[in-house]
Amino acid sequence: MVDVVPVGEAREVTATTLVRTHNRLGRVYPTSILPFHRLITKSMLGQVCEAPS
């Protein structure tokens, strides 16, 4: 989920990711993709921040 809240002239952007694990692979998989997920999320949030209101 991405939430954008106007704060005066600026915007506050928050990203939330929920992961539900059901077994051992479910707990290992997020650990392996987390660095890539963070890069992609930062890039996406940067685009949201730069987009015109």
VENDA-V323836 format. One line per field, one symbol per residue. ss: DSSP state (h for helix, s for strand, l for the rest). phi: phi as a letter, one per 40 degrees, with the letter a starting at -180 (. if undefined). A space follows every 50 residues. Layout:
ss->???
phi->???
//
This chain:
ss->lssssssllssssssllllllllhhhhhhhhhhhhhhhhhhhhhhhhhhh lll
phi->.bbbbcbgccbbbbbbbbbbbbacccccddccbddccccccccccccccc ccc
//
